[in-house]
Amino acid sequence: MDDPYLDELKNDFRDYSVELKKLKQKLLKSNSTLEQSRIVKKMDLISTKMENNQKQATKVTKSRLKGMKKNQKK
């Protein structure tokens, strides 16, 4: 299915994944507990965004499929 909005959601998810990988590397290299705490909070925020992204993508996909089924019946 070719949908610009779903493509945008997929790209956002990919960007979040890349950011998480970078933060993970920073976390592993960091010795400061304060900095580690900040990094973990950022990672948590990004993971929440990723969850919301996936929920939205699922809703949109279901909606698009429902619309396609309606169009096929006509």
Secondary structure by P-SEA (a helix, b strand, c coil): cccaaaaaaaaaaaaaaaaaaaaaaaaaacccaaaaaaaaaaaaaaaaaaaaaaaaaaaaaaaaaaaaaaaaac
